[in-house]
């Protein structure tokens, strides 16, 4: 966070202190002021413009940055000799110290009246320099201060010639989402650079359903023992996915200790932000080779170009000439950005033309302070406008400032193997994860891991880590289960007398274990039977188990626990995992006495009579048409009557043997065939349906019928159904409990008149269990709606 504005008195005291330090810094940096090299520096028509450079010249990044700035201005003016302005560099060494950086900037503004300052190098140093830039209208242009808290919106004179750290958070969340990890731990340096990204990173992770159960800040000055202490704390957690955001100085020490404690083995996932991956070549190669194998990282992508290749060769030769002690210098992204920001500043000042590059005093008065004697730059606002308009193709690609910072670009996903970071894919804002930049699809954003190349994980594993492990000393949940002596298909507790260890099985336990296996994190638990030492149940009803969870003696209760309103007042329940409702189990009616004449019921008496008359009528019609021409219908009168009736009735089973010769008779027979076919088929279907329905008629059809009948009903012992029956006005004298499906069957078989019951009330899962054993005797009639079985916690 940017600190609040300093009070007026505090400003005077701070100025006195910084002025003294600035004098020391000026003398100690006397050899650093430099003018950009150019063949036209002696041209009397050129205008020299002072600019400042504040870098940590003791670091490789600082040395590289200064070298690239000098080469950038030299290249720029060599290729544009006719330009009228020339930048004069006034270099100050901030010595890796925030106060020294502020003093150097104050010295440059006060004594050199610089029009802009390139630097500082770090986000922490930039915090105070931004206030100086705002106060004196001097743009502060950093190519390496990436913390999101250094906002260009609140600080208009701060130019971030690099990408905001938060621009990579969506790339990280896409990588996390691709592998389905649901929890991750953030490990970051405990300063402004580290903290700046945390909020935006957590928000991006939460958007893809990933939680951050723990954050691990590590001080920049932490000792090895303090780092080890923090790592041991992380080892006790179940999460095995870690995101690391820090600079290489602390990062190399951290990963050496990670390897030492065994957290670089199979099952662990380490993801680096570009704070380390962009500067991986500055990390000790022995640390990379021994302690960072299998690590993933987000790296800022720099497209290859002939201009970049040429510059890298020239820079390496120049840098080795200036720093002969450095054997194999490697250019990184900050050196490229230093080159680009110097070019952008030179272009912007050239566009300003022949301007009076001076400072102006404001509101001079007798009560003036030393801070007011500095004045403000007359061209600060105009320079900001020109910088915002600058666009060109630099070493890192297109250079264009959006809201005071470099436009977001592509990130490369890398996998560290041996001594280098191997590219396995890319991430873009429009397309998400890509295997290569040739596979752009403007219509689809992807987070599929298939878009990444093969990955070698820590421990030389090629299997994707699941992202969690059961911690060795983590808390184990105490899960209470009921002890039952009936309906054991739901929950069965088997106790071994010799070892006194109980094994819990059953349908409900299988459901619970299946859910646990599907969780994206580890959940250690123990199933504890609710029983006395002798193995008998310790409760008379399931309400006793609910009470144990309510009083926090146990973490949850698992079993055939019914979700009802009264219990929900004391514990929370999962969603139901069984069919809901209370049903009534009743026997079928005994219809054996009526079965003898059931074959007559498919047709009404009117239809039977009509059908018989038609048989006689058809026989008569056929006889009239055939007896004169057909010998089969001739003979005596008795023979003719018998043959005609036989012919008509045998058509019903299509067994007629007599032939007909008359066409009219044949037409009548065809029509009669069709009528008989419809009649027989309808009769068969009706009879079949009637036989089935008669055998499945329940003895009781609804609750009101059994209430009025005064017959006895049954319920399962210990069930909440007893209370429901009491609410429905059933007397205790009419209620009989049972313990098992067998006992329920016995009571129903005897009936209410013989000491049994007329119906049994129970929840649907129990009723279905009884029906699975006695399906041909009973039927289920839904009665009341309930929520079903669930787990309480």
NUMI-194973 format. One record per residue (C-alpha): residue in three letters; z, y, x. Coordinates in steps of 0.5 Angstrom, whole numbers, plus 2048, in hexadecimal, padded with zeros to 3 digits. Example, Ala and Ser with C-alpha at 12.3 -4.5 7.8 and 13.67 -1.06 7.14 Angstrom:
2
ALA8107F7819SER80E7FE81B
***
This chain:
793
UNK800800800UNK7FF807802UNK80580B803UNK8078117FFUNK805818802UNK80A81A807UNK80E820806UNK80D827809UNK81382780EUNK812820810UNK80A822811UNK80D827816UNK81182281AUNK80C81D81AUNK80782281CUNK80C824822UNK80D81D824UNK80581B823UNK803821827UNK80781F82DUNK80481882DUNK7FD81B82CUNK7FE81F833UNK800818836UNK7FA815833UNK7F681A835UNK7F881A83CUNK7F881283CUNK7F1812839UNK7EE81783EUNK7E8812840UNK7E6810839UNK7E2816836UNK7DB815837UNK7D5818834UNK7CF813831UNK7CA812836UNK7C3815835UNK7BE817839UNK7BE81E835UNK7C5820836UNK7C382583AUNK7BF828835UNK7C282F834UNK7BF82F82DUNK7C482982BUNK7CA82A827UNK7D082682AUNK7D5823824UNK7DC821826UNK7DE81A823UNK7E4816825UNK7E580E826UNK7EC80B825UNK7EC804827UNK7F07FF82BUNK7ED7FF831UNK7F17F9834UNK7EE7F482FUNK7E87F182FUNK7E67F4828UNK7E77FB82BUNK7E37FA831UNK7DE7F782DUNK7DE7FC828UNK7DE80282DUNK7D87FF831UNK7D47FE82BUNK7D5805828UNK7D380882FUNK7CC80382FUNK7CB805828UNK7CB80D829UNK7C780B82FUNK7C280782BUNK7C280C826UNK7C081382AUNK7BB80F82EUNK7B780D828UNK7B8814825UNK7B881982BUNK7B681F827UNK7BC81F823UNK7C0825823UNK7C7822823UNK7CB81E828UNK7D181B827UNK7D781B82DUNK7DC81682DUNK7E381782EUNK7E681182FUNK7EE80F82EUNK7F180982FUNK7F680782AUNK7FA80282EUNK7FB7FD828UNK800802825UNK80080681FUNK80380C821UNK7FF80C827UNK7F980C822UNK7FB81181EUNK7FD816824UNK7F6814827UNK7F3816820UNK7F781D820UNK7F581F827UNK7EE81E826UNK7EE82281FUNK7F2827822UNK7EF828829UNK7E8825829UNK7E7827822UNK7E3821820UNK7DF82081AUNK7E0819819UNK7E481381CUNK7E280C81DUNK7E880881DUNK7ED80681DUNK7ED7FE81EUNK7F27FC819UNK7F47FD812UNK7FB7FF814UNK7F9804819UNK7F4807814UNK7F980880EUNK7FC80E812UNK7F5811814UNK7F281180DUNK7F881680CUNK7F681A811UNK7EE81A80FUNK7F081C808UNK7F482280BUNK7EF824810UNK7E882280CUNK7E781E812UNK7E3817810UNK7E7811813UNK7E180B814UNK7E4804816UNK7E07FE817UNK7E67F9817UNK7EB7FC812UNK7EA7F780CUNK7F07F7808UNK7EF7F9801UNK7F57FE801UNK7F1803805UNK7EE8057FFUNK7E880A800UNK7E880C7F8UNK7EF80F7FAUNK7EE811801UNK7E7814800UNK7E6816808UNK7E780E80AUNK7E180B80BUNK7E180380BUNK7DB80180FUNK7DD7FA80EUNK7DE7F6808UNK7E57F6804UNK7E97F0805UNK7E97EF7FEUNK7E17EE7FDUNK7E27E7800UNK7E87E47FBUNK7E27E27F6UNK7DF7DE7FBUNK7E67DB7FDUNK7E77D97F5UNK7E07D67F4UNK7E27D17FAUNK7E97D07F7UNK7E57CE7F0UNK7E07CA7F3UNK7E57C57F5UNK7E97C67EFUNK7F07C77F3UNK7F57CA7EEUNK7FA7CD7F3UNK7FA7D17FAUNK7FF7D47FEUNK7FD7DB802UNK7FF7DC809UNK7FE7E380BUNK8007E8811UNK8067EC80EUNK8037F380FUNK7FE7F780BUNK7F87F380DUNK7FB7ED80BUNK7FE7F0804UNK7F87F3802UNK7F47ED800UNK7F97EA7FCUNK7F97ED7F5UNK7F27EC7F5UNK7F27E57F8UNK7F77E37F3UNK7F37E67EDUNK7ED7E27EFUNK7F07DC7F0UNK7F37DC7E9UNK7ED7DE7E6UNK7EA7D77E8UNK7F17D37E6UNK7F47D37EDUNK7FB7D57EDUNK7FF7D87F3UNK8067D47F3UNK8087D77FAUNK8067DD7FFUNK8087DC806UNK8087E380AUNK8097E3812UNK80B7E8816UNK8067EB81BUNK80B7EA820UNK80E7E381EUNK8107DF823UNK80E7D8823UNK8157D5820UNK8147DA81AUNK80D7D7819UNK80F7D081AUNK8157D1815UNK8107D4810UNK80B7CE811UNK8117C9810UNK8127CD809UNK80B7CC807UNK80B7C4809UNK8107C3804UNK80C7C67FEUNK8077C27FAUNK8017C67FBUNK7FC7C5801UNK7F77CA800UNK7F87D0805UNK7F57D7805UNK7F67DB80CUNK7F57E280CUNK7F67E5813UNK7F37E781AUNK7F27E281FUNK7F87E5824UNK7FD7E281FUNK7F87DD81CUNK7F77D9823UNK7FF7D8823UNK7FF7D681CUNK7FA7D181DUNK7FD7CE823UNK8047CD81FUNK8007CA819UNK7FD7C581EUNK8047C4821UNK8087C281AUNK8027BE818UNK7FF7C2812UNK7F87C1815UNK7F87BA813UNK7F47B780DUNK7F67BA806UNK7F77C1809UNK7F27C6807UNK7F27CD80BUNK7ED7D3809UNK7EC7D980DUNK7EA7E080BUNK7E57E480FUNK7EB7E7813UNK7EB7E1818UNK7E47DE817UNK7E07E4818UNK7E47E581FUNK7E47DD820UNK7E17DE827UNK7E77E2829UNK7EC7DC828UNK7EE7D882EUNK7E97D282EUNK7EE7CD82FUNK7F27CF829UNK7EB7CE825UNK7EA7C8828UNK7F17C5827UNK7F47C8821UNK7EF7CB81CUNK7EA7C581BUNK7E87C4814UNK7EA7CB812UNK7E67CE80DUNK7E47D680DUNK7E17DC80AUNK7DC7E080FUNK7D87E680EUNK7D17E480FUNK7CD7E8813UNK7C57E6812UNK7C17E5819UNK7BC7EA81BUNK7B87EC821UNK7BC7F2822UNK7C37EF822UNK7C07EA827UNK7BE7EF82BUNK7C47F382BUNK7C97ED82CUNK7C57EC833UNK7C57F3835UNK7CD7F4833UNK7CF7EE837UNK7CC7F183DUNK7CF7F883CUNK7D67F583AUNK7D67F0840UNK7D47F6845UNK7DA7FB842UNK7DF7F5842UNK7DD7F0847UNK7E37EC846UNK7E17EA83FUNK7DD7E3841UNK7D97E283AUNK7DA7E7835UNK7D87E682EUNK7D67EB829UNK7D97EB822UNK7D87EE81CUNK7DD7F481DUNK7D87F6823UNK7D27F681FUNK7D67FA81AUNK7D87FF81FUNK7D1800821UNK7CF80181AUNK7D4806819UNK7D280A81FUNK7CB80A81DUNK7CD80C816UNK7D1812818UNK7CC81481DUNK7C7814817UNK7CB818812UNK7CD81D817UNK7C681E819UNK7C481F811UNK7C9825811UNK7C5829816UNK7C782F81AUNK7CE830817UNK7D4833819UNK7D982D81BUNK7DF83181BUNK7E6831818UNK7E8836813UNK7F0839812UNK7F283980BUNK7F783E808UNK7FA84180EUNK80184480DUNK807846811UNK80A83F80FUNK80583B813UNK806834816UNK80383181CUNK80082C817UNK7FC832814UNK7F983481AUNK7F582E81AUNK7F1831814UNK7EC82C811UNK7E582A812UNK7DF82E80FUNK7DA82980FUNK7DF82380DUNK7DC823805UNK7D5823807UNK7D681E80DUNK7D8819807UNK7D281B803UNK7CD819808UNK7D181380AUNK7D1811803UNK7C9812803UNK7C880E80AUNK7C4807809UNK7C180380FUNK7C07FC811UNK7C57FB816UNK7C87F581BUNK7CC7F2815UNK7C67F3810UNK7C57F980BUNK7CA7FF80CUNK7CC802806UNK7D3805803UNK7D58047FCUNK7DB8087FAUNK7DD809802UNK7DC802804UNK7D77FD806UNK7D37FA801UNK7D57F3800UNK7D17ED803UNK7D07E6803UNK7D67E2806UNK7D57DB80AUNK7D97D5809UNK7DB7D280FUNK7DE7CB812UNK7E27CB819UNK7DF7C581DUNK7E17C5824UNK7E07CC827UNK7DC7CF822UNK7DB7D181AUNK7D67CD817UNK7D37D0811UNK7D37CC80BUNK7D17D1805UNK7D17D8803UNK7D47DC7FDUNK7D07E27FAUNK7D37E67F4UNK7CD7E47F0UNK7CC7DD7F1UNK7D37DA7F4UNK7D37D47F8UNK7CC7D37FCUNK7CA7CE801UNK7C57D3804UNK7C37DA802UNK7BC7D7800UNK7BF7D47FAUNK7C07DA7F6UNK7C07D97EFUNK7C17E07EBUNK7C37DD7E4UNK7C97D97E6UNK7D07D97EAUNK7D27D37EDUNK7D87D07F0UNK7D67C97F1UNK7D87C67F7UNK7D17C27F8UNK7CF7C97FAUNK7D27C8800UNK7D17C4806UNK7D57BE809UNK7DC7C080BUNK7E17BD810UNK7E87BE80EUNK7EE7BE812UNK7F07B7815UNK7E87B6816UNK7E87B480FUNK7E27B580AUNK7E57B3804UNK7E77BA800UNK7EE7BB800UNK7F27BB7F9UNK7F67C17FBUNK7FD7BE7FAUNK8027B97FCUNK8087B77FAUNK80D7BB7FEUNK8127B6802UNK8187BA7FFUNK8167BD7F9UNK8197BD7F2UNK8187B77EEUNK8187B87E7UNK81D7B47E3UNK8197B17DDUNK81D7AE7D7UNK81B7A87D3UNK81D7A47CDUNK82079D7CDUNK81E7997C7UNK81F7927C5UNK8197937C0UNK8127957C0UNK8117947C7UNK80A7957C8UNK80B79D7C8UNK81179D7CDUNK8147967D1UNK81A7977D6UNK81B7907DAUNK8217907DEUNK82278C7E4UNK82978A7E4UNK8297887EBUNK82678E7EEUNK8297937E8UNK8227967E8UNK81E7977E2UNK8167977E1UNK81479B7DBUNK80D7997D8UNK80979A7D1UNK80479E7CEUNK8087A57CEUNK8097A47D6UNK8027A27D7UNK8007A97D4UNK8057AD7D8UNK8037AA7DEUNK7FC7AB7DDUNK7FD7B27DCUNK8017B37E2UNK7FB7B07E6UNK7F67B57E3UNK7FB7BB7E5UNK7F87BF7EBUNK7FE7BF7EFUNK8047BA7F0UNK8097B97ECUNK80F7B47EEUNK8137B17E9UNK8187AB7E7UNK8187A87E0UNK81F7A77DEUNK8217A37D8UNK8267A67D3UNK82B7A07D4UNK83279D7D6UNK8347997DCUNK8337937D8UNK82C7957D6UNK82D7977CEUNK82A79D7CCUNK82F7A37CDUNK82D7A77C6UNK82C7A57BFUNK8267AA7BEUNK8217AD7C1UNK8247B47C0UNK8297B27C5UNK8247B27CBUNK8227B87C8UNK8297BB7C9UNK8297B87D0UNK8237BC7D2UNK8257C37CEUNK82C7C27D3UNK8277C27D9UNK82A7BB7DBUNK8237B97DBUNK81C7BC7DCUNK8187B97D7UNK8187B37D2UNK8127AE7D2UNK8117A97CCUNK8107A87C5UNK8137AF7C3UNK8117B27BDUNK8107B97BDUNK8137BC7B7UNK8167C47B5UNK81D7C27B7UNK81C7C07BEUNK8177C57BFUNK81D7CA7BFUNK8207C77C5UNK81A7C47C9UNK8137C67CAUNK80E7C07C9UNK8077BE7CCUNK8017BE7C7UNK8027B87C3UNK7FE7B17C6UNK7FF7AD7C0UNK7FC7AD7B8UNK8017B27B4UNK8047B07AEUNK8097AC7AAUNK8067A67A6UNK8087A17A1UNK80779A7A2UNK80779679CUNK80478F79AUNK7FE78D796UNK7FE78B78FUNK7FE78378DUNK7F8782789UNK7F777B789UNK7F877A782UNK7F277E780UNK7ED77B785UNK7EB776781UNK7E777A77CUNK7E5780781UNK7DE77D781UNK7DD78077AUNK7E078777CUNK7D978A780UNK7D678B779UNK7D878D772UNK7D878976CUNK7D378D769UNK7CF78C770UNK7D0785770UNK7CE784768UNK7C778876AUNK7C6784770UNK7C677E76CUNK7C2781766UNK7BC78276BUNK7BC77B76EUNK7BB779767UNK7B677E765UNK7B277D76CUNK7B277576AUNK7AF777763UNK7AA77B766UNK7A777676BUNK7A7771766UNK7A3775761UNK79E776767UNK79E77076AUNK79F76A765UNK798769763UNK79576976AUNK79A76676EUNK79C75F76EUNK7A3761771UNK7A576576BUNK7A275F766UNK7A5759763UNK7AA75875EUNK7AE75F75BUNK7B475D75FUNK7B075C765UNK7AD763764UNK7B4766763UNK7B7763769UNK7B176476DUNK7B176C76BUNK7B876D76CUNK7B8769773UNK7B276D775UNK7B6774774UNK7BD772777UNK7BA76F77DUNK7B777677FUNK7BE778780UNK7BE774786UNK7B6774787UNK7B676C786UNK7B176C780UNK7AC766781UNK7A776777BUNK7A176B77CUNK79E770778UNK797771776UNK796777772UNK79677E775UNK79A781770UNK7A077C771UNK79F77D779UNK7A0785778UNK7A6783774UNK7A977E779UNK7A878377FUNK7AC78977BUNK7B178477AUNK7B1782781UNK7B3789783UNK7B878A77EUNK7BC784780UNK7BB786787UNK7BF78C786UNK7C4789781UNK7C6783786UNK7C778878CUNK7CB78D788UNK7CF787785UNK7D078578CUNK7D278B78FUNK7D778D78AUNK7DA78678AUNK7DB787792UNK7DE78E791UNK7E378C78BUNK7E678678FUNK7E778A795UNK7EA790791UNK7EE78B78DUNK7F1788793UNK7F378F796UNK7F6792791UNK7FD795793UNK80379478FUNK80579B790UNK8007A1790UNK8047A7791UNK80B7AA793UNK80D7AC78BUNK80C7A5789UNK8117A278EUNK8167A778CUNK8167A6785UNK81679E786UNK81D79E789UNK81A79978EUNK81D799795UNK81979B79BUNK81A79A7A2UNK81A79F7A9UNK81B79D7B0UNK82279E7B3UNK8237A47B6UNK81D7A87B4UNK81D7AF7B1UNK8197AC7ABUNK8207AA7A8UNK8217B27A8UNK81B7B37A4UNK81C7AD79FUNK8237B079EUNK81F7B779CUNK81B7B4797UNK8217B1793UNK8217AA795UNK8287A7795UNK82C7A479BUNK82C79E796UNK82479D796UNK82379E79DUNK8237987A2UNK8227997A9UNK81E7947AEUNK81D7937B5UNK8177907B7UNK81078E7B4UNK8127877B2UNK81878A7AEUNK81478E7AAUNK8107897A8UNK8157857A6UNK81878A7A2UNK81178C79FUNK81078479DUNK816783799UNK81578A795UNK81A78E792UNK81D78978DUNK81F784792UNK823789797UNK81C78B79AUNK81879279AUNK812794796UNK81079879BUNK81179B7A2UNK8117A27A5UNK80F7A37ACUNK80B7A77B1UNK8047A57B1UNK8047A27B8UNK80979D7B6UNK80679C7AFUNK80079A7B3UNK8037957B8UNK8067927B2UNK7FF7917AFUNK7FC78F7B5UNK8017887B4UNK8007887ACUNK7FA78B7ABUNK7F87867A5UNK7FF7887A1UNK80078F7A1UNK7FD7967A1UNK7FE79D7A3UNK7FF7A379FUNK7FF7AA7A2UNK8057AD79FUNK8087B37A3UNK8057B77A9UNK8087B87B0UNK8067BA7B7UNK8067B37BAUNK8097B17C1UNK80A7B57C7UNK80E7B67CDUNK8147BB7CDUNK8167C07D3
***
